[in-house]
Amino acid sequence: MITHLRGKLIEKNKSYLIIDCHGVGYYIHISSYTYSSLLEEEGKEVYIYTYLFIKENQHVLYGFFEKIERKIFSYLISVNGIGPSSAIMLLSNLTPYEIEKYIFQEDVNVFNKVKGIGKKTAQKIIIELKDKIYIHKDKKNVKFLEKRIFLKKEALSALSVLGFSIKNSNKILDDILDKNTEFSVENLIKESLKKIAK
């Protein structure tokens, strides 16, 4: 099982990446969520979490910006009637955190609006994954998850503009957010700059 790839970003497209790892080029299918989260330009080093989908003669590699997205992807394809393409479509229309939230809220209509997801399939997603997906059991914490991903994305964008590595910044931001749940974007950036400077 290929769990991650680190290498030079050769090509970046809304639906796929090509990454060169020691002379071997990997074609990786991605969601719009990963595309918009991955701020590195072509020619830069990237780190991507991966899932190798194997079926009969197919070996297809899928890539994710965060572990949470890969986890949701693996859960989605475990649902009868949801293949990798449908899972990527869902993750292109909804963030991993939104998918968790709407499953928890049993909101069939949200999933039904996604292209290729009928009402019966939307119901299956909720029924089969509600007990499986980890989520805090109240609406306040669901909102916190949404706020956290927004703060992190904004801070990553700012740090990238300043020339800092996405991978290192990602770890630092997670550590700060774990300890400071009420930070604003400005405070988050200031604190991360202090830690990067050490």
C-alpha positions as CSV (number, residue, x, y, z in Angstrom):
1,M,0.0,0.0,0.0
2,I,1.3,3.4,-1.0
3,T,0.4,5.7,1.9
4,H,2.1,9.0,0.8
5,L,4.3,10.5,-1.8
6,R,7.0,13.2,-1.5
7,G,8.4,14.6,-4.7
8,K,8.5,17.4,-7.3
9,L,5.2,18.7,-8.6
10,I,5.4,18.3,-12.4
11,E,1.8,19.1,-13.3
12,K,-1.1,20.4,-11.3
13,N,-4.6,20.1,-12.6
14,K,-8.0,20.4,-10.9
15,S,-8.5,16.7,-11.2
16,Y,-5.0,15.2,-11.0
17,L,-1.4,15.8,-10.1
18,I,1.8,14.4,-11.6
19,I,4.6,14.0,-9.0
20,D,8.1,13.0,-9.8
21,C,9.7,10.8,-7.1
22,H,13.3,10.0,-7.8
23,G,12.7,9.8,-11.5
24,V,9.3,8.0,-11.4
25,G,6.3,10.0,-12.4
26,Y,3.0,9.3,-10.5
27,Y,-0.4,10.2,-11.9
28,I,-2.6,11.0,-8.9
29,H,-6.4,11.7,-9.0
30,I,-7.4,14.4,-6.6
31,S,-10.5,16.3,-5.5
32,S,-11.2,20.0,-5.9
33,Y,-10.7,20.3,-2.1
34,T,-7.1,19.0,-2.4
35,Y,-6.5,21.2,-5.5
36,S,-7.5,24.4,-3.7
37,S,-5.7,23.4,-0.5
38,L,-2.4,22.6,-2.2
39,L,-0.7,25.9,-2.7
40,E,2.6,24.8,-4.1
41,E,3.3,25.6,-7.7
42,E,4.8,23.3,-10.4
43,G,8.4,22.6,-9.8
44,K,8.1,22.7,-6.0
45,E,8.3,19.8,-3.6
46,V,5.0,18.4,-2.3
47,Y,3.8,15.9,0.2
48,I,0.5,14.0,-0.5
49,Y,-1.3,11.3,1.4
50,T,-2.4,8.6,-1.0
51,Y,-4.8,5.7,-1.4
52,L,-4.1,2.9,-4.0
53,F,-7.4,1.6,-5.3
54,I,-7.1,-1.9,-6.7
55,K,-9.9,-3.7,-8.6
56,E,-9.3,-6.5,-11.1
57,N,-6.7,-5.0,-13.5
58,Q,-7.1,-1.5,-12.2
59,H,-4.4,0.2,-10.0
60,V,-5.5,3.8,-9.5
61,L,-3.8,6.2,-7.2
62,Y,-5.8,8.9,-5.3
63,G,-4.1,11.8,-3.5
64,F,-5.2,13.9,-0.5
65,F,-4.0,17.1,1.1
66,E,-5.0,15.9,4.6
67,K,-5.4,12.5,6.3
68,I,-9.0,13.4,7.2
69,E,-9.9,13.6,3.5
70,R,-8.3,10.2,2.8
71,K,-10.2,8.7,5.8
72,I,-13.5,10.1,4.5
73,F,-12.7,8.8,1.0
74,S,-12.0,5.3,2.3
75,Y,-15.3,5.4,4.2
76,L,-17.3,6.6,1.2
77,I,-16.0,3.8,-1.1
78,S,-17.0,1.2,1.5
79,V,-20.7,2.2,0.9
80,N,-22.4,0.0,-1.7
81,G,-22.9,2.0,-4.8
82,I,-20.1,4.5,-4.2
83,G,-17.0,4.1,-6.2
84,P,-13.8,6.2,-6.2
85,S,-15.1,8.6,-8.8
86,S,-18.3,9.3,-6.8
87,A,-16.2,9.7,-3.6
88,I,-14.0,12.2,-5.3
89,M,-17.0,14.0,-6.7
90,L,-18.4,14.3,-3.2
91,L,-15.1,15.6,-1.8
92,S,-15.0,18.1,-4.7
93,N,-18.4,19.5,-3.7
94,L,-18.1,19.2,0.1
95,T,-15.1,19.5,2.5
96,P,-14.4,16.4,4.6
97,Y,-15.7,18.3,7.6
98,E,-18.9,19.2,5.8
99,I,-19.4,15.5,4.9
100,E,-19.0,14.5,8.6
101,K,-21.4,17.2,9.6
102,Y,-24.2,16.4,7.1
103,I,-23.9,12.7,7.9
104,F,-24.3,13.5,11.6
105,Q,-27.3,15.8,10.8
106,E,-28.8,13.1,8.4
107,D,-29.1,15.7,5.7
108,V,-30.0,13.5,2.6
109,N,-30.7,16.6,0.4
110,V,-27.2,17.9,0.6
111,F,-25.7,14.6,-0.8
112,N,-28.5,14.2,-3.3
113,K,-27.5,17.6,-4.9
114,V,-24.1,16.2,-5.8
115,K,-23.9,14.9,-9.4
116,G,-24.3,11.2,-9.7
117,I,-25.6,10.7,-6.1
118,G,-29.3,9.7,-6.0
119,K,-31.6,9.8,-3.0
120,K,-31.2,6.1,-2.2
121,T,-27.4,6.4,-2.4
122,A,-27.5,9.5,-0.2
123,Q,-29.5,7.6,2.4
124,K,-27.0,4.7,2.2
125,I,-24.2,7.1,2.9
126,I,-25.9,8.3,6.1
127,I,-27.1,4.9,7.3
128,E,-23.8,3.1,6.7
129,L,-21.4,5.8,7.9
130,K,-23.1,7.6,10.7
131,D,-21.8,5.2,13.4
132,K,-18.4,4.8,11.6
133,I,-17.3,8.3,11.1
134,Y,-15.7,10.0,14.1
135,I,-17.4,13.3,15.0
136,H,-18.0,15.3,18.1
137,K,-21.6,14.7,19.2
138,D,-22.9,18.2,19.3
139,K,-23.4,21.1,16.9
140,K,-21.1,23.4,18.7
141,N,-18.1,21.1,18.0
142,V,-19.2,20.7,14.4
143,K,-19.0,24.4,14.0
144,F,-15.5,24.4,15.6
145,L,-14.3,21.9,13.0
146,E,-15.5,24.1,10.2
147,K,-13.8,27.2,11.8
148,R,-10.6,25.2,12.3
149,I,-10.3,24.3,8.6
150,F,-11.0,27.9,7.6
151,L,-8.4,29.3,9.9
152,K,-5.8,26.7,8.8
153,K,-6.4,27.3,5.1
154,E,-6.1,31.1,5.5
155,A,-2.9,30.8,7.6
156,L,-1.3,28.3,5.1
157,S,-2.0,30.7,2.2
158,A,-0.4,33.6,4.1
159,L,2.7,31.6,5.1
160,S,3.1,30.2,1.6
161,V,3.1,33.7,0.2
162,L,5.9,34.5,2.7
163,G,7.9,31.6,1.3
164,F,7.5,29.0,4.1
165,S,7.1,25.3,3.5
166,I,3.5,24.0,3.4
167,K,4.5,20.8,5.1
168,N,6.3,22.4,8.0
169,S,3.7,25.1,8.4
170,N,0.9,22.5,8.4
171,K,2.4,20.7,11.4
172,I,3.0,23.9,13.3
173,L,-0.5,25.2,12.6
174,D,-2.1,21.9,13.9
175,D,0.0,22.2,17.1
176,I,-1.1,25.8,17.7
177,L,-4.8,25.1,16.9
178,D,-4.8,22.1,19.3
179,K,-3.7,24.5,22.1
180,N,-5.4,27.7,21.1
181,T,-9.0,27.1,19.9
182,E,-10.1,30.8,20.0
183,F,-7.3,32.2,17.8
184,S,-8.1,34.5,14.9
185,V,-6.3,34.1,11.6
186,E,-4.0,37.1,12.5
187,N,-3.0,35.5,15.9
188,L,-2.5,32.1,14.2
189,I,-0.1,33.6,11.7
190,K,1.8,35.6,14.3
191,E,2.2,32.6,16.6
192,S,3.3,30.3,13.7
193,L,5.9,32.8,12.7
194,K,7.3,32.8,16.2
195,K,7.6,29.0,16.1
196,I,9.1,28.9,12.6
197,A,11.7,31.5,13.7
198,K,13.0,29.3,16.6
